[in-house]
Amino acid sequence: MERILISACLIGQPVRYNGTDKRSGAEAILSRWQEEGRLVPICPELAAGLPVPRPPAEIIAAPDKAGPHPDGADVLARRAELRDVTGADLSDAFRRAADHAARLAARHGCRHAVLTDGSPSCGVTFIHDGTFTGRTVPGFGTTTAALRAAGLTVWPENRIAALDALLQAQISENPRKH
C-alpha cells in the first residue's frame, strides 16, 4: 500500500496558524485514502513545538543576502530566514519541522506528499512574499524542500485528483504490489 504524507489541516484538523483547517474539496478521495490506511498526517509546525494559534510567518531574505525571493531551500541552507509577523525568528523551528517530516515520511515509506500551498512550511507552488501583505510569489516552503531533497514527489492540495489517478494507474498495472 502506497503511503502518503499529508498536511493534517487538509484532513480537517484545525492546526493552521489561525486555528482552522484547510479542506481541499477532495474529501471523497481523502476519505477513501484514509479508509485504505494510506495517509500519514502531519502538521510540521506542531511537530516542531509551535502553538495553535500562532502569528503568521513568512520567508524573508537574510539581511546580508540579495537576489530573487528566497524559498524553503534557502531557509534550510541558512540563506534566508523565517520570521513571524512580530519579527520573531522561527527559522530553527521550521528547520526542525522539515527534518521531522522527512524522517516521518522515510519511516512510513512515503514516496508522495500532499501539502498545503501558500504555507512557509508546506507551500508547494507558491508562498507569501515576506511582506505580510497577502502577496504571493512562486516558491515552496521548508518542509517541501526537505521532502523533495529526500526524493519525495510533493503535490499541492489542488492536485489530489491527479495523484489519485497516478496511484490508481499503478494499481491497475501491478495489482499485487498494492
N, C-alpha and C positions, 0 to 999 in steps of 0.2 A: 504494500500500500504506500503510495507516494504521499509523504507528509508535507504540509505547507505551513511555514511560519507566517503568522498573520497578526497585524496590529489589533490589539484587543478592542479598541474603540470601534472597529469595523463589525464586530460581532455583538455589539450592544453594551459593552462595558463602559461606564461613564468615567473614563480615565484621562480624557484630554485635559489640556491646561486649564480649561474653563469648567471642568467637571461634567462635560457632556460626552456622549458617544458620537460616532460619525457613521451612521448606517450608509451603506453603499448603493442600495437599490437592487442588490443581487442577493437578497435574503434567501431565495429558494435554493440557489447554488450553495451558499454558505451553510444553510441548514442541512443539505444533503452531505456536504463535506464533513460537517460536524458529526452527523449520524454515522458516516463511514470511518470516523476516527482519524481523519486527515489533518485536522487543524491543531497547530501548536501556537496558542495565543501568547502574545507578549505586549506589554507597554514598556519600551526601553527606559523611558524616563522614570517610571515607578520602580523598575528593577534597579535603577541607579540611586534610588532613595529620595527622589523628588516628590513633593506632596501633590495632592489634588484638592482644591485648585492650586495653581501656581501662576506667577506672572508670565505673560507671553515672552518667548525667547526667539532670537534670530541670529543668523550667522553674519558676522561683520569682519571686515578686513582688519588684520592686526595693524596697529599704528605705524609700524615700520615697513609695511608691505603695500605695494601698489599693483595695479593691474586689473583684470576683469573681476567681476563679482566672485567672491570665494564661495565654495560649497563644502559639503561634509568631508570630502577627502582633504581639503585644506585644513579643516579643524583637526582631523586625525593626525595630520603631518605637522601641526602646530604653526601653520602659515596663516591661520585665521582664528578668530575667537567666536565663542557662542555666548552671548550675553542676554540677560532678560531686560525687560523694559525699565527696570530700576537701575541698570548698569552692572548688576552682579555678574561676575564671570562664572559661567556654568560649563566651560569647556571640558574640564576634567570629568564632571558628572556625565556629560554626553559621550565622552570617550569610553568611560566605564560601561555605559549603557550599550554602546555599539559593540564593544567586546563581549558583553554578556549575551547579546542577541546572536552574535556569530557562534559563540560556544553552544548556545541552546540549539541553534539550527544544526550544528555538527552532531550534537548528541542524539538528535532525533532523525538524522539522515535527510534533512530537508535539502532539496535542490532548487526549490522555488520559495519566494516570499511575496506576500501581498501586503503592501504598506500604505499608509495614509499620505497622499500627496499634499504638499504645502508645508509639512512639518519640518522643523530644523533637524529632527532626528530621522523621520520616516519618509520625507519627501522623495519622490522617485523622478518626476519630470520637472517639478518647479518647487521653489522655496520663496520665502519672503526676502525682500532686498536689504534688510538690515536697518531700515529707517523707521520701522514700527508705524508705517503709514498705510499698510494693507497692500502695497505694491508687491508684485511677484516678479521673479526672474527665472529663466530656465536654470535648473540645477537640481541637486539632490542632497539629502541630509546625511548625517554621520552614520546612522545605522545602515542606510542603503549603501554607503561607501564601504563599510566593513563587510557587509554581506556579499557585495559584488567582488571584493578582494578575496573572499573565501570561496568564490566560484558559484554563488547562487545567482539565479535569474530573479530580479526583483520587478514586480508588477505593481502599478498604481491601482487603486480600488476601481477605477473606471474600466479596467481591463480584465476583471474577474471572469467574464464570459469567455474571453479569448484563452485564458489559462485553462478553464474548464474544457473547452473544445480540444485543446492540445492534449490534456490528460485523457480525455475520452478516446481520442485517436490512438494514443499509446496503448490504452487498454484493448482496443479493437485489434491492433497489430500484434499484441503479445499478451493474451488474457492470463496466462499462467504466472507472469511476473507481477500482476496486480491483484 
